[in-house]
Amino acid sequence: MAGGEVFTSAQRHDIDRAIRDAETVSRLEFSVFVGRSEGETRPFAERLHATLVAPDRSVLVMVDPAARMLEVVTGTEAHRVLDDAEVRLAVLTMQSAFADGDLVGGITRGVQQLAEHARRPATRHGG
């Protein structure tokens, strides 16, 4: 998670815990970047996503609080279990919290919501 200087250690811990929990629930990789976007936000977020260890299995949440911008980038494999409508719902959740001044809560709830949407359904065995 970038942007650590913006957060207290307790807030960083909350975000890190949300990321770990999301990865456990969804079996995807989650990353959060909080900071200034270099240029247009979408291409910047896509470049960040491409640098991740496993971009195909990754979800990147990029927040630029100063510019009031938010981007979510999903890799190829992640997109199979997390469609655009589900991402939009999580974005709305985050934007609502951000509008109320709750950056950490928005990030943690958004990451949790993305993970819940990406949760793979339990395999049913006929009997």
N, C-alpha and C positions, 0 to 999 in steps of 0.2 A: 504494500500500500504506500503510495507516494503521498506527499502532503502532510507528513507526520507532524511538522512544525505547527500546523494549524490546530492540532488537537492535543488535548491533555493525554497523559498516559492511560487514564481510565477510558477515555473516548476511543483511543487507538485500540485498547483491549476489546472494547465492545464491538468495534468494526471487525477486528481480527477474528473474534469468536463467531460473528455472523458469517464471515467467509468460511471458516472451518466447518461450521454447521451446514452451510449451503453445499459445500463439497461432499460432505457425508451423505446428505439427503439425495443429491442429484447425481453424484459420481462425475460431475464436471469440475473444471478448474475455474475459480472465480478470482478476479483481480479488481481492485478499486484504485483509481487515480483521482486525487483531489489536488487541483492546482490550475495554473494558467495554461490555457491552450495556446500552442504555437501555431498561429494561422487559423484557418477555418476549423471548427471543432470536429466535424465528422471525419475529414481526412486525418486529422491529428489523432483522433481516437483509433482509427483503423491502423495507423502506423504503430501506435502503442501496442495494440492487440497483436500485430504481426511479430512483435519482439518477444512475446510470451513463450514459455518453454513448450507448451502444447497448444498452439493457437486453434487448431481444429476442435479441440475439446474445451475451449475456454470461453468465458463470458467476461467482458471488461465493462465496468461501470466507470465512466469518466465524468467528473463534476468540476466545472470551472465556476466557483461561487461568484467571483468578481464579474464575470460576463453573464452570469445566470444561465449557464448552458449545461446540458446534461446529454450524454450519449451512452447508449448501450450497444456494444458490438458482440455478436455471437459468431463463433467459428462454425465451420460446416457441420461437424458432428453435433455441436450444441444446438444448432438451428433445427436439427431433426426432431428434437424433443422440446424445443422452446420456440414457438412461432411468433410472428410479428405482433399479433393481437395480444398475446400474453406479455410480451415485452412492453407494449404500450400501457397495459394495466399497471405494471410495476413502475413505469416511468411516471404515470399519474400519481401513484402512491408517493413516490419520492418528491415530485414537484409540490404536492400538497403540503408535505412536512416542511420542505424548504421554504415555502411561502409563509409558514408559521414560525420560521426562524430555527427549525430543528434539523440541522444538517446531519448530525450523527444518527438521529432517529430515522430520518428519511433514507439514509444509506443502508442502515441495518434492516429496516422493514422492506426496502426494495430488493436487497440481496436475498432476503428470506423468501419473498414472494417469487422471485425468479426461480429459486431452487425448488419451491413447492410446485410451480408450473412444470419444471423440468423433471420432476420425480418420475422415475420409470414405473409404470404400473406393475403390480405384482403379477408374476406368471401364475396362471391358473392351470392346474393339472386336472384333467378329467378323471373320474373315478368310477 
